[in-house]
C-alpha cells in the first residue's frame, strides 16, 4: 500500500475483537488503511505526481499543481 510522501503515514495492523469477546472466534486480523491520494504537486517549479494523505492536503503542507 502507498505511504504519504510528506508524513510517512501508511497502513496500520492489529486485531479486530468482537463485542462478545469469545475466546475461540472473537478475534480476527485487521488492516486500517489511511486516506492516501495520488495528486500532482509543485516541486522545484515543476509538477510531480506523489502519494499524499488527506490530512496533509487539508493542512496545506503541499501545493497542488
PDBQT receptor file of N, H, CA, C and O in Angstrom, charges set to zero:
ATOM      1  N   UNK A   1       0.832  -1.180   0.000  1.00  0.00    +0.000 N 
ATOM      2  CA  UNK A   1       0.000   0.000   0.000  1.00  0.00    +0.000 C 
ATOM      3  C   UNK A   1       0.874   1.240   0.000  1.00  0.00    +0.000 C 
ATOM      4  O   UNK A   1       1.991   1.217   0.517  1.00  0.00    +0.000 OA
ATOM      5  N   UNK A   2       0.377   2.312  -0.572  1.00  0.00    +0.000 N 
ATOM      6  H   UNK A   2      -0.531   2.331  -0.992  1.00  0.00    +0.000 HD
ATOM      7  CA  UNK A   2       1.138   3.559  -0.676  1.00  0.00    +0.000 C 
ATOM      8  C   UNK A   2       1.310   4.218   0.692  1.00  0.00    +0.000 C 
ATOM      9  O   UNK A   2       0.507   4.016   1.603  1.00  0.00    +0.000 OA
ATOM     10  N   UNK A   3       2.379   5.009   0.814  1.00  0.00    +0.000 N 
ATOM     11  H   UNK A   3       3.032   5.172   0.075  1.00  0.00    +0.000 HD
ATOM     12  CA  UNK A   3       2.657   5.781   2.022  1.00  0.00    +0.000 C 
ATOM     13  C   UNK A   3       2.668   7.256   1.640  1.00  0.00    +0.000 C 
ATOM     14  O   UNK A   3       2.976   7.610   0.502  1.00  0.00    +0.000 OA
ATOM     15  N   UNK A   4       2.333   8.102   2.592  1.00  0.00    +0.000 N 
ATOM     16  H   UNK A   4       2.084   7.814   3.517  1.00  0.00    +0.000 HD
ATOM     17  CA  UNK A   4       2.339   9.544   2.371  1.00  0.00    +0.000 C 
ATOM     18  C   UNK A   4       3.778  10.019   2.196  1.00  0.00    +0.000 C 
ATOM     19  O   UNK A   4       4.649   9.662   2.989  1.00  0.00    +0.000 OA
ATOM     20  N   UNK A   5       4.033  10.818   1.167  1.00  0.00    +0.000 N 
ATOM     21  H   UNK A   5       3.326  11.108   0.523  1.00  0.00    +0.000 HD
ATOM     22  CA  UNK A   5       5.374  11.318   0.896  1.00  0.00    +0.000 C 
ATOM     23  C   UNK A   5       5.773  12.414   1.874  1.00  0.00    +0.000 C 
ATOM     24  O   UNK A   5       6.961  12.713   2.001  1.00  0.00    +0.000 OA
ATOM     25  N   UNK A   6       4.813  13.020   2.570  1.00  0.00    +0.000 N 
ATOM     26  H   UNK A   6       3.849  12.777   2.467  1.00  0.00    +0.000 HD
ATOM     27  CA  UNK A   6       5.096  14.126   3.482  1.00  0.00    +0.000 C 
ATOM     28  C   UNK A   6       5.298  13.625   4.908  1.00  0.00    +0.000 C 
ATOM     29  O   UNK A   6       6.332  13.904   5.515  1.00  0.00    +0.000 OA
ATOM     30  N   UNK A   7       4.333  12.892   5.452  1.00  0.00    +0.000 N 
ATOM     31  H   UNK A   7       3.493  12.665   4.958  1.00  0.00    +0.000 HD
ATOM     32  CA  UNK A   7       4.383  12.488   6.859  1.00  0.00    +0.000 C 
ATOM     33  C   UNK A   7       4.681  11.000   7.048  1.00  0.00    +0.000 C 
ATOM     34  O   UNK A   7       4.772  10.536   8.185  1.00  0.00    +0.000 OA
ATOM     35  N   UNK A   8       4.835  10.250   5.967  1.00  0.00    +0.000 N 
ATOM     36  H   UNK A   8       4.761  10.627   5.044  1.00  0.00    +0.000 HD
ATOM     37  CA  UNK A   8       5.158   8.823   6.002  1.00  0.00    +0.000 C 
ATOM     38  C   UNK A   8       4.058   7.978   6.660  1.00  0.00    +0.000 C 
ATOM     39  O   UNK A   8       4.338   6.926   7.234  1.00  0.00    +0.000 OA
ATOM     40  N   UNK A   9       2.819   8.444   6.571  1.00  0.00    +0.000 N 
ATOM     41  H   UNK A   9       2.592   9.298   6.104  1.00  0.00    +0.000 HD
ATOM     42  CA  UNK A   9       1.690   7.677   7.118  1.00  0.00    +0.000 C 
ATOM     43  C   UNK A   9       1.355   6.528   6.184  1.00  0.00    +0.000 C 
ATOM     44  O   UNK A   9       1.363   6.693   4.964  1.00  0.00    +0.000 OA
ATOM     45  N   UNK A  10       1.057   5.359   6.755  1.00  0.00    +0.000 N 
ATOM     46  H   UNK A  10       1.050   5.225   7.746  1.00  0.00    +0.000 HD
ATOM     47  CA  UNK A  10       0.716   4.187   5.956  1.00  0.00    +0.000 C 
ATOM     48  C   UNK A  10      -0.365   3.372   6.637  1.00  0.00    +0.000 C 
ATOM     49  O   UNK A  10      -1.127   3.892   7.452  1.00  0.00    +0.000 OA
ATOM     50  N   UNK A  11      -0.428   2.103   6.302  1.00  0.00    +0.000 N 
ATOM     51  H   UNK A  11       0.191   1.681   5.640  1.00  0.00    +0.000 HD
ATOM     52  CA  UNK A  11      -1.444   1.216   6.862  1.00  0.00    +0.000 C 
ATOM     53  C   UNK A  11      -1.065   0.811   8.281  1.00  0.00    +0.000 C 
ATOM     54  O   UNK A  11       0.115   0.731   8.625  1.00  0.00    +0.000 OA
ATOM     55  N   UNK A  12      -2.091   0.557   9.104  1.00  0.00    +0.000 N 
ATOM     56  H   UNK A  12      -3.049   0.622   8.825  1.00  0.00    +0.000 HD
ATOM     57  CA  UNK A  12      -1.901   0.071  10.465  1.00  0.00    +0.000 C 
ATOM     58  C   UNK A  12      -2.492  -1.328  10.570  1.00  0.00    +0.000 C 
ATOM     59  O   UNK A  12      -3.513  -1.629   9.952  1.00  0.00    +0.000 OA
ATOM     60  N   UNK A  13      -1.846  -2.178  11.355  1.00  0.00    +0.000 N 
ATOM     61  H   UNK A  13      -1.017  -1.935  11.858  1.00  0.00    +0.000 HD
ATOM     62  CA  UNK A  13      -2.288  -3.554  11.510  1.00  0.00    +0.000 C 
ATOM     63  C   UNK A  13      -2.605  -3.840  12.967  1.00  0.00    +0.000 C 
ATOM     64  O   UNK A  13      -1.966  -3.291  13.865  1.00  0.00    +0.000 OA
ATOM     65  N   UNK A  14      -3.587  -4.694  13.204  1.00  0.00    +0.000 N 
ATOM     66  H   UNK A  14      -4.106  -5.140  12.475  1.00  0.00    +0.000 HD
ATOM     67  CA  UNK A  14      -3.945  -5.044  14.567  1.00  0.00    +0.000 C 
ATOM     68  C   UNK A  14      -4.972  -6.156  14.585  1.00  0.00    +0.000 C 
ATOM     69  O   UNK A  14      -5.160  -6.873  13.602  1.00  0.00    +0.000 OA
ATOM     70  N   UNK A  15      -5.639  -6.284  15.734  1.00  0.00    +0.000 N 
ATOM     71  H   UNK A  15      -5.487  -5.701  16.532  1.00  0.00    +0.000 HD
ATOM     72  CA  UNK A  15      -6.652  -7.314  15.896  1.00  0.00    +0.000 C 
ATOM     73  C   UNK A  15      -8.022  -6.662  16.038  1.00  0.00    +0.000 C 
ATOM     74  O   UNK A  15      -8.178  -5.678  16.760  1.00  0.00    +0.000 OA
ATOM     75  N   UNK A  16      -9.003  -7.214  15.350  1.00  0.00    +0.000 N 
ATOM     76  H   UNK A  16      -8.876  -8.014  14.763  1.00  0.00    +0.000 HD
ATOM     77  CA  UNK A  16     -10.382  -6.780  15.490  1.00  0.00    +0.000 C 
ATOM     78  C   UNK A  16     -11.032  -7.727  16.489  1.00  0.00    +0.000 C 
ATOM     79  O   UNK A  16     -11.115  -8.931  16.244  1.00  0.00    +0.000 OA
ATOM     80  N   UNK A  17     -11.490  -7.193  17.608  1.00  0.00    +0.000 N 
ATOM     81  H   UNK A  17     -11.422  -6.216  17.807  1.00  0.00    +0.000 HD
ATOM     82  CA  UNK A  17     -12.046  -8.015  18.676  1.00  0.00    +0.000 C 
ATOM     83  C   UNK A  17     -13.560  -7.841  18.683  1.00  0.00    +0.000 C 
ATOM     84  O   UNK A  17     -14.055  -6.714  18.681  1.00  0.00    +0.000 OA
ATOM     85  N   UNK A  18     -14.302  -8.956  18.691  1.00  0.00    +0.000 N 
ATOM     86  H   UNK A  18     -13.900  -9.871  18.692  1.00  0.00    +0.000 HD
ATOM     87  CA  UNK A  18     -15.752  -8.891  18.649  1.00  0.00    +0.000 C 
ATOM     88  C   UNK A  18     -16.306  -8.371  19.977  1.00  0.00    +0.000 C 
ATOM     89  O   UNK A  18     -15.617  -8.380  20.997  1.00  0.00    +0.000 OA
ATOM     90  N   UNK A  19     -17.527  -7.931  19.948  1.00  0.00    +0.000 N 
ATOM     91  H   UNK A  19     -18.087  -7.923  19.120  1.00  0.00    +0.000 HD
ATOM     92  CA  UNK A  19     -18.166  -7.375  21.137  1.00  0.00    +0.000 C 
ATOM     93  C   UNK A  19     -18.317  -8.432  22.229  1.00  0.00    +0.000 C 
ATOM     94  O   UNK A  19     -18.190  -8.122  23.414  1.00  0.00    +0.000 OA
ATOM     95  N   UNK A  20     -18.589  -9.680  21.835  1.00  0.00    +0.000 N 
ATOM     96  H   UNK A  20     -18.692  -9.932  20.872  1.00  0.00    +0.000 HD
ATOM     97  CA  UNK A  20     -18.782 -10.742  22.818  1.00  0.00    +0.000 C 
ATOM     98  C   UNK A  20     -17.465 -11.206  23.429  1.00  0.00    +0.000 C 
ATOM     99  O   UNK A  20     -17.454 -11.800  24.508  1.00  0.00    +0.000 OA
ATOM    100  N   UNK A  21     -16.351 -10.938  22.740  1.00  0.00    +0.000 N 
ATOM    101  H   UNK A  21     -16.360 -10.456  21.864  1.00  0.00    +0.000 HD
ATOM    102  CA  UNK A  21     -15.009 -11.319  23.189  1.00  0.00    +0.000 C 
ATOM    103  C   UNK A  21     -14.897 -12.810  23.502  1.00  0.00    +0.000 C 
ATOM    104  O   UNK A  21     -14.268 -13.200  24.485  1.00  0.00    +0.000 OA
ATOM    105  N   UNK A  22     -15.512 -13.639  22.659  1.00  0.00    +0.000 N 
ATOM    106  H   UNK A  22     -16.023 -13.323  21.860  1.00  0.00    +0.000 HD
ATOM    107  CA  UNK A  22     -15.397 -15.085  22.871  1.00  0.00    +0.000 C 
ATOM    108  C   UNK A  22     -13.960 -15.512  22.582  1.00  0.00    +0.000 C 
ATOM    109  O   UNK A  22     -13.298 -14.945  21.711  1.00  0.00    +0.000 OA
ATOM    110  N   UNK A  23     -13.490 -16.501  23.309  1.00  0.00    +0.000 N 
ATOM    111  H   UNK A  23     -14.027 -16.961  24.016  1.00  0.00    +0.000 HD
ATOM    112  CA  UNK A  23     -12.092 -16.894  23.229  1.00  0.00    +0.000 C 
ATOM    113  C   UNK A  23     -11.748 -17.600  21.918  1.00  0.00    +0.000 C 
ATOM    114  O   UNK A  23     -10.613 -17.507  21.452  1.00  0.00    +0.000 OA
ATOM    115  N   UNK A  24     -12.700 -18.298  21.323  1.00  0.00    +0.000 N 
ATOM    116  H   UNK A  24     -13.622 -18.373  21.703  1.00  0.00    +0.000 HD
ATOM    117  CA  UNK A  24     -12.393 -19.111  20.157  1.00  0.00    +0.000 C 
ATOM    118  C   UNK A  24     -12.397 -18.285  18.878  1.00  0.00    +0.000 C 
ATOM    119  O   UNK A  24     -11.405 -18.265  18.149  1.00  0.00    +0.000 OA
ATOM    120  N   UNK A  25     -13.496 -17.609  18.602  1.00  0.00    +0.000 N 
ATOM    121  H   UNK A  25     -14.302 -17.625  19.194  1.00  0.00    +0.000 HD
ATOM    122  CA  UNK A  25     -13.615 -16.948  17.305  1.00  0.00    +0.000 C 
ATOM    123  C   UNK A  25     -13.868 -15.446  17.447  1.00  0.00    +0.000 C 
ATOM    124  O   UNK A  25     -14.474 -14.845  16.560  1.00  0.00    +0.000 OA
ATOM    125  N   UNK A  26     -13.429 -14.842  18.518  1.00  0.00    +0.000 N 
ATOM    126  H   UNK A  26     -12.937 -15.331  19.238  1.00  0.00    +0.000 HD
ATOM    127  CA  UNK A  26     -13.726 -13.431  18.731  1.00  0.00    +0.000 C 
ATOM    128  C   UNK A  26     -12.683 -12.484  18.203  1.00  0.00    +0.000 C 
ATOM    129  O   UNK A  26     -12.842 -11.269  18.326  1.00  0.00    +0.000 OA
ATOM    130  N   UNK A  27     -11.590 -13.012  17.603  1.00  0.00    +0.000 N 
ATOM    131  H   UNK A  27     -11.461 -13.999  17.503  1.00  0.00    +0.000 HD
ATOM    132  CA  UNK A  27     -10.521 -12.144  17.135  1.00  0.00    +0.000 C 
ATOM    133  C   UNK A  27     -10.218 -12.426  15.663  1.00  0.00    +0.000 C 
ATOM    134  O   UNK A  27     -10.283 -13.566  15.205  1.00  0.00    +0.000 OA
ATOM    135  N   UNK A  28      -9.890 -11.374  14.947  1.00  0.00    +0.000 N 
ATOM    136  H   UNK A  28      -9.836 -10.447  15.320  1.00  0.00    +0.000 HD
ATOM    137  CA  UNK A  28      -9.519 -11.503  13.543  1.00  0.00    +0.000 C 
ATOM    138  C   UNK A  28      -8.479 -10.431  13.227  1.00  0.00    +0.000 C 
ATOM    139  O   UNK A  28      -8.499  -9.341  13.799  1.00  0.00    +0.000 OA
ATOM    140  N   UNK A  29      -7.586 -10.749  12.324  1.00  0.00    +0.000 N 
ATOM    141  H   UNK A  29      -7.569 -11.634  11.858  1.00  0.00    +0.000 HD
ATOM    142  CA  UNK A  29      -6.591  -9.770  11.902  1.00  0.00    +0.000 C 
ATOM    143  C   UNK A  29      -7.264  -8.693  11.061  1.00  0.00    +0.000 C 
ATOM    144  O   UNK A  29      -8.145  -8.990  10.255  1.00  0.00    +0.000 OA
ATOM    145  N   UNK A  30      -6.850  -7.449  11.249  1.00  0.00    +0.000 N 
ATOM    146  H   UNK A  30      -6.134  -7.208  11.904  1.00  0.00    +0.000 HD
ATOM    147  CA  UNK A  30      -7.474  -6.332  10.549  1.00  0.00    +0.000 C 
ATOM    148  C   UNK A  30      -6.407  -5.367  10.077  1.00  0.00    +0.000 C 
ATOM    149  O   UNK A  30      -5.362  -5.218  10.710  1.00  0.00    +0.000 OA
ATOM    150  N   UNK A  31      -6.681  -4.707   8.951  1.00  0.00    +0.000 N 
ATOM    151  H   UNK A  31      -7.530  -4.828   8.437  1.00  0.00    +0.000 HD
ATOM    152  CA  UNK A  31      -5.786  -3.676   8.436  1.00  0.00    +0.000 C 
ATOM    153  C   UNK A  31      -6.578  -2.387   8.268  1.00  0.00    +0.000 C 
ATOM    154  O   UNK A  31      -7.616  -2.373   7.606  1.00  0.00    +0.000 OA
ATOM    155  N   UNK A  32      -6.092  -1.306   8.868  1.00  0.00    +0.000 N 
ATOM    156  H   UNK A  32      -5.249  -1.317   9.406  1.00  0.00    +0.000 HD
ATOM    157  CA  UNK A  32      -6.710   0.007   8.730  1.00  0.00    +0.000 C 
ATOM    158  C   UNK A  32      -5.921   0.783   7.687  1.00  0.00    +0.000 C 
ATOM    159  O   UNK A  32      -4.727   1.025   7.859  1.00  0.00    +0.000 OA
ATOM    160  N   UNK A  33      -6.590   1.174   6.604  1.00  0.00    +0.000 N 
ATOM    161  H   UNK A  33      -7.561   0.978   6.464  1.00  0.00    +0.000 HD
ATOM    162  CA  UNK A  33      -5.920   1.891   5.519  1.00  0.00    +0.000 C 
ATOM    163  C   UNK A  33      -6.076   3.393   5.734  1.00  0.00    +0.000 C 
ATOM    164  O   UNK A  33      -7.160   3.878   6.055  1.00  0.00    +0.000 OA
ATOM    165  N   UNK A  34      -4.981   4.117   5.552  1.00  0.00    +0.000 N 
ATOM    166  H   UNK A  34      -4.100   3.723   5.291  1.00  0.00    +0.000 HD
ATOM    167  CA  UNK A  34      -5.043   5.568   5.662  1.00  0.00    +0.000 C 
ATOM    168  C   UNK A  34      -5.557   6.155   4.341  1.00  0.00    +0.000 C 
ATOM    169  O   UNK A  34      -5.510   5.501   3.299  1.00  0.00    +0.000 OA
ATOM    170  N   UNK A  35      -6.042   7.390   4.404  1.00  0.00    +0.000 N 
ATOM    171  H   UNK A  35      -6.080   7.921   5.250  1.00  0.00    +0.000 HD
ATOM    172  CA  UNK A  35      -6.660   8.037   3.250  1.00  0.00    +0.000 C 
ATOM    173  C   UNK A  35      -5.566   8.669   2.389  1.00  0.00    +0.000 C 
ATOM    174  O   UNK A  35      -5.273   9.857   2.526  1.00  0.00    +0.000 OA
ATOM    175  N   UNK A  36      -4.963   7.875   1.502  1.00  0.00    +0.000 N 
ATOM    176  H   UNK A  36      -5.201   6.910   1.390  1.00  0.00    +0.000 HD
ATOM    177  CA  UNK A  36      -3.863   8.305   0.649  1.00  0.00    +0.000 C 
ATOM    178  C   UNK A  36      -4.399   8.614  -0.746  1.00  0.00    +0.000 C 
ATOM    179  O   UNK A  36      -5.128   7.812  -1.330  1.00  0.00    +0.000 OA
ATOM    180  N   UNK A  37      -4.033   9.782  -1.275  1.00  0.00    +0.000 N 
ATOM    181  H   UNK A  37      -3.440  10.433  -0.801  1.00  0.00    +0.000 HD
ATOM    182  CA  UNK A  37      -4.470  10.211  -2.603  1.00  0.00    +0.000 C 
ATOM    183  C   UNK A  37      -3.258  10.392  -3.503  1.00  0.00    +0.000 C 
ATOM    184  O   UNK A  37      -2.189  10.784  -3.034  1.00  0.00    +0.000 OA
ATOM    185  N   UNK A  38      -3.415  10.113  -4.784  1.00  0.00    +0.000 N 
ATOM    186  H   UNK A  38      -4.283   9.796  -5.165  1.00  0.00    +0.000 HD
ATOM    187  CA  UNK A  38      -2.378  10.380  -5.771  1.00  0.00    +0.000 C 
ATOM    188  C   UNK A  38      -2.671  11.757  -6.370  1.00  0.00    +0.000 C 
ATOM    189  O   UNK A  38      -3.680  11.937  -7.051  1.00  0.00    +0.000 OA
ATOM    190  N   UNK A  39      -1.792  12.726  -6.118  1.00  0.00    +0.000 N 
ATOM    191  H   UNK A  39      -0.972  12.581  -5.565  1.00  0.00    +0.000 HD
ATOM    192  CA  UNK A  39      -2.030  14.098  -6.561  1.00  0.00    +0.000 C 
ATOM    193  C   UNK A  39      -0.796  14.644  -7.266  1.00  0.00    +0.000 C 
ATOM    194  O   UNK A  39       0.321  14.184  -7.028  1.00  0.00    +0.000 OA
ATOM    195  N   UNK A  40      -1.006  15.637  -8.143  1.00  0.00    +0.000 N 
ATOM    196  H   UNK A  40      -1.913  16.011  -8.336  1.00  0.00    +0.000 HD
ATOM    197  CA  UNK A  40       0.098  16.361  -8.758  1.00  0.00    +0.000 C 
ATOM    198  C   UNK A  40       0.486  17.501  -7.833  1.00  0.00    +0.000 C 
ATOM    199  O   UNK A  40      -0.360  18.296  -7.424  1.00  0.00    +0.000 OA
ATOM    200  N   UNK A  41       1.780  17.576  -7.504  1.00  0.00    +0.000 N 
ATOM    201  H   UNK A  41       2.467  16.930  -7.837  1.00  0.00    +0.000 HD
ATOM    202  CA  UNK A  41       2.280  18.538  -6.528  1.00  0.00    +0.000 C 
ATOM    203  C   UNK A  41       3.373  19.365  -7.184  1.00  0.00    +0.000 C 
ATOM    204  O   UNK A  41       4.145  18.849  -7.992  1.00  0.00    +0.000 OA
ATOM    205  N   UNK A  42       3.442  20.659  -6.835  1.00  0.00    +0.000 N 
ATOM    206  H   UNK A  42       2.815  21.078  -6.178  1.00  0.00    +0.000 HD
ATOM    207  CA  UNK A  42       4.506  21.522  -7.336  1.00  0.00    +0.000 C 
ATOM    208  C   UNK A  42       5.795  21.227  -6.582  1.00  0.00    +0.000 C 
ATOM    209  O   UNK A  42       5.853  21.345  -5.358  1.00  0.00    +0.000 OA
ATOM    210  N   UNK A  43       6.839  20.835  -7.335  1.00  0.00    +0.000 N 
ATOM    211  H   UNK A  43       6.792  20.739  -8.329  1.00  0.00    +0.000 HD
ATOM    212  CA  UNK A  43       8.150  20.545  -6.749  1.00  0.00    +0.000 C 
ATOM    213  C   UNK A  43       9.212  21.206  -7.624  1.00  0.00    +0.000 C 
ATOM    214  O   UNK A  43       9.330  20.887  -8.807  1.00  0.00    +0.000 OA
ATOM    215  N   UNK A  44       9.985  22.127  -7.045  1.00  0.00    +0.000 N 
ATOM    216  H   UNK A  44       9.889  22.386  -6.084  1.00  0.00    +0.000 HD
ATOM    217  CA  UNK A  44      11.067  22.832  -7.754  1.00  0.00    +0.000 C 
ATOM    218  C   UNK A  44      10.592  23.470  -9.059  1.00  0.00    +0.000 C 
ATOM    219  O   UNK A  44      11.276  23.381 -10.079  1.00  0.00    +0.000 OA
ATOM    220  N   UNK A  45       9.437  24.104  -9.030  1.00  0.00    +0.000 N 
ATOM    221  H   UNK A  45       8.881  24.176  -8.202  1.00  0.00    +0.000 HD
ATOM    222  CA  UNK A  45       8.907  24.790 -10.201  1.00  0.00    +0.000 C 
ATOM    223  C   UNK A  45       8.193  23.896 -11.200  1.00  0.00    +0.000 C 
ATOM    224  O   UNK A  45       7.576  24.404 -12.136  1.00  0.00    +0.000 OA
ATOM    225  N   UNK A  46       8.257  22.593 -11.034  1.00  0.00    +0.000 N 
ATOM    226  H   UNK A  46       8.758  22.180 -10.273  1.00  0.00    +0.000 HD
ATOM    227  CA  UNK A  46       7.590  21.664 -11.942  1.00  0.00    +0.000 C 
ATOM    228  C   UNK A  46       6.534  20.854 -11.212  1.00  0.00    +0.000 C 
ATOM    229  O   UNK A  46       6.378  20.958  -9.996  1.00  0.00    +0.000 OA
ATOM    230  N   UNK A  47       5.813  20.048 -11.973  1.00  0.00    +0.000 N 
ATOM    231  H   UNK A  47       5.940  19.963 -12.962  1.00  0.00    +0.000 HD
ATOM    232  CA  UNK A  47       4.765  19.214 -11.391  1.00  0.00    +0.000 C 
ATOM    233  C   UNK A  47       5.269  17.781 -11.256  1.00  0.00    +0.000 C 
ATOM    234  O   UNK A  47       5.930  17.257 -12.153  1.00  0.00    +0.000 OA
ATOM    235  N   UNK A  48       4.952  17.158 -10.129  1.00  0.00    +0.000 N 
ATOM    236  H   UNK A  48       4.416  17.584  -9.401  1.00  0.00    +0.000 HD
ATOM    237  CA  UNK A  48       5.345  15.777  -9.874  1.00  0.00    +0.000 C 
ATOM    238  C   UNK A  48       4.171  15.057  -9.233  1.00  0.00    +0.000 C 
ATOM    239  O   UNK A  48       3.466  15.634  -8.405  1.00  0.00    +0.000 OA
ATOM    240  N   UNK A  49       3.954  13.795  -9.609  1.00  0.00    +0.000 N 
ATOM    241  H   UNK A  49       4.527  13.326 -10.281  1.00  0.00    +0.000 HD
ATOM    242  CA  UNK A  49       2.861  13.021  -9.049  1.00  0.00    +0.000 C 
ATOM    243  C   UNK A  49       3.358  12.324  -7.788  1.00  0.00    +0.000 C 
ATOM    244  O   UNK A  49       4.376  11.631  -7.814  1.00  0.00    +0.000 OA
ATOM    245  N   UNK A  50       2.627  12.511  -6.671  1.00  0.00    +0.000 N 
ATOM    246  H   UNK A  50       1.801  13.073  -6.649  1.00  0.00    +0.000 HD
ATOM    247  CA  UNK A  50       3.018  11.920  -5.398  1.00  0.00    +0.000 C 
ATOM    248  C   UNK A  50       1.802  11.363  -4.690  1.00  0.00    +0.000 C 
ATOM    249  O   UNK A  50       0.664  11.715  -4.999  1.00  0.00    +0.000 OA
ATOM    250  N   UNK A  51       2.068  10.475  -3.721  1.00  0.00    +0.000 N 
ATOM    251  H   UNK A  51       2.993  10.189  -3.470  1.00  0.00    +0.000 HD
ATOM    252  CA  UNK A  51       1.027   9.992  -2.831  1.00  0.00    +0.000 C 
ATOM    253  C   UNK A  51       1.055  10.844  -1.569  1.00  0.00    +0.000 C 
ATOM    254  O   UNK A  51       2.079  10.923  -0.889  1.00  0.00    +0.000 OA
ATOM    255  N   UNK A  52      -0.085  11.488  -1.253  1.00  0.00    +0.000 N 
ATOM    256  H   UNK A  52      -0.917  11.423  -1.805  1.00  0.00    +0.000 HD
ATOM    257  CA  UNK A  52      -0.187  12.369  -0.096  1.00  0.00    +0.000 C 
ATOM    258  C   UNK A  52      -1.462  12.029   0.650  1.00  0.00    +0.000 C 
ATOM    259  O   UNK A  52      -2.500  11.792   0.032  1.00  0.00    +0.000 OA
ATOM    260  N   UNK A  53      -1.394  12.001   1.990  1.00  0.00    +0.000 N 
ATOM    261  H   UNK A  53      -0.551  12.194   2.492  1.00  0.00    +0.000 HD
ATOM    262  CA  UNK A  53      -2.589  11.698   2.771  1.00  0.00    +0.000 C 
ATOM    263  C   UNK A  53      -3.511  12.917   2.805  1.00  0.00    +0.000 C 
ATOM    264  O   UNK A  53      -3.067  14.046   2.597  1.00  0.00    +0.000 OA
ATOM    265  N   UNK A  54      -4.777  12.681   3.066  1.00  0.00    +0.000 N 
ATOM    266  H   UNK A  54      -5.137  11.764   3.235  1.00  0.00    +0.000 HD
ATOM    267  CA  UNK A  54      -5.777  13.741   3.071  1.00  0.00    +0.000 C 
ATOM    268  C   UNK A  54      -5.516  14.755   4.180  1.00  0.00    +0.000 C 
ATOM    269  O   UNK A  54      -5.846  15.931   4.023  1.00  0.00    +0.000 OA
ATOM    270  N   UNK A  55      -4.931  14.324   5.297  1.00  0.00    +0.000 N 
ATOM    271  H   UNK A  55      -4.664  13.369   5.424  1.00  0.00    +0.000 HD
ATOM    272  CA  UNK A  55      -4.631  15.244   6.392  1.00  0.00    +0.000 C 
ATOM    273  C   UNK A  55      -3.578  16.261   5.972  1.00  0.00    +0.000 C 
ATOM    274  O   UNK A  55      -3.690  17.435   6.324  1.00  0.00    +0.000 OA
ATOM    275  N   UNK A  56      -2.562  15.842   5.233  1.00  0.00    +0.000 N 
ATOM    276  H   UNK A  56      -2.471  14.888   4.948  1.00  0.00    +0.000 HD
ATOM    277  CA  UNK A  56      -1.530  16.766   4.758  1.00  0.00    +0.000 C 
ATOM    278  C   UNK A  56      -2.087  17.705   3.693  1.00  0.00    +0.000 C 
ATOM    279  O   UNK A  56      -1.678  18.864   3.622  1.00  0.00    +0.000 OA
ATOM    280  N   UNK A  57      -3.011  17.225   2.865  1.00  0.00    +0.000 N 
ATOM    281  H   UNK A  57      -3.343  16.284   2.923  1.00  0.00    +0.000 HD
ATOM    282  CA  UNK A  57      -3.641  18.086   1.862  1.00  0.00    +0.000 C 
ATOM    283  C   UNK A  57      -4.471  19.177   2.534  1.00  0.00    +0.000 C 
ATOM    284  O   UNK A  57      -4.404  20.337   2.128  1.00  0.00    +0.000 OA
ATOM    285  N   UNK A  58      -5.255  18.823   3.559  1.00  0.00    +0.000 N 
ATOM    286  H   UNK A  58      -5.309  17.881   3.889  1.00  0.00    +0.000 HD
ATOM    287  CA  UNK A  58      -6.082  19.801   4.261  1.00  0.00    +0.000 C 
ATOM    288  C   UNK A  58      -5.236  20.800   5.023  1.00  0.00    +0.000 C 
ATOM    289  O   UNK A  58      -5.599  21.972   5.125  1.00  0.00    +0.000 OA
ATOM    290  N   UNK A  59      -4.100  20.345   5.566  1.00  0.00    +0.000 N 
ATOM    291  H   UNK A  59      -3.805  19.393   5.484  1.00  0.00    +0.000 HD
ATOM    292  CA  UNK A  59      -3.235  21.217   6.361  1.00  0.00    +0.000 C 
ATOM    293  C   UNK A  59      -2.431  22.174   5.496  1.00  0.00    +0.000 C 
ATOM    294  O   UNK A  59      -1.833  23.117   6.014  1.00  0.00    +0.000 OA
ATOM    295  N   UNK A  60      -2.407  21.948   4.187  1.00  0.00    +0.000 N 
ATOM    296  H   UNK A  60      -2.893  21.182   3.766  1.00  0.00    +0.000 HD
ATOM    297  CA  UNK A  60      -1.678  22.827   3.293  1.00  0.00    +0.000 C 
ATOM    298  C   UNK A  60      -0.176  22.565   3.286  1.00  0.00    +0.000 C 
ATOM    299  O   UNK A  60       0.602  23.468   2.977  1.00  0.00    +0.000 OA
ATOM    300  N   UNK A  61       0.242  21.356   3.618  1.00  0.00    +0.000 N 
ATOM    301  H   UNK A  61      -0.390  20.623   3.869  1.00  0.00    +0.000 HD
ATOM    302  CA  UNK A  61       1.666  21.031   3.645  1.00  0.00    +0.000 C 
ATOM    303  C   UNK A  61       2.250  20.869   2.247  1.00  0.00    +0.000 C 
ATOM    304  O   UNK A  61       3.467  20.935   2.074  1.00  0.00    +0.000 OA
ATOM    305  N   UNK A  62       1.386  20.656   1.240  1.00  0.00    +0.000 N 
ATOM    306  H   UNK A  62       0.398  20.602   1.381  1.00  0.00    +0.000 HD
ATOM    307  CA  UNK A  62       1.823  20.577  -0.147  1.00  0.00    +0.000 C 
ATOM    308  C   UNK A  62       0.966  21.519  -0.998  1.00  0.00    +0.000 C 
ATOM    309  O   UNK A  62      -0.161  21.853  -0.632  1.00  0.00    +0.000 OA
ATOM    310  N   UNK A  63       1.513  21.937  -2.125  1.00  0.00    +0.000 N 
ATOM    311  H   UNK A  63       2.428  21.666  -2.423  1.00  0.00    +0.000 HD
ATOM    312  CA  UNK A  63       0.773  22.817  -3.030  1.00  0.00    +0.000 C 
ATOM    313  C   UNK A  63       0.471  22.054  -4.300  1.00  0.00    +0.000 C 
ATOM    314  O   UNK A  63       1.380  21.552  -4.961  1.00  0.00    +0.000 OA
ATOM    315  N   UNK A  64      -0.799  21.966  -4.641  1.00  0.00    +0.000 N 
ATOM    316  H   UNK A  64      -1.537  22.374  -4.104  1.00  0.00    +0.000 HD
ATOM    317  CA  UNK A  64      -1.196  21.235  -5.842  1.00  0.00    +0.000 C 
ATOM    318  C   UNK A  64      -0.775  21.983  -7.100  1.00  0.00    +0.000 C 
ATOM    319  O   UNK A  64      -0.748  23.213  -7.137  1.00  0.00    +0.000 OA
ATOM    320  N   UNK A  65      -0.445  21.202  -8.132  1.00  0.00    +0.000 N 
ATOM    321  H   UNK A  65      -0.467  20.203  -8.102  1.00  0.00    +0.000 HD
ATOM    322  CA  UNK A  65      -0.033  21.797  -9.413  1.00  0.00    +0.000 C 
ATOM    323  C   UNK A  65      -1.242  22.019 -10.291  1.00  0.00    +0.000 C 
ATOM    324  O   UNK A  65      -1.109  22.511 -11.412  1.00  0.00    +0.000 OA
TER     325      UNK A  65
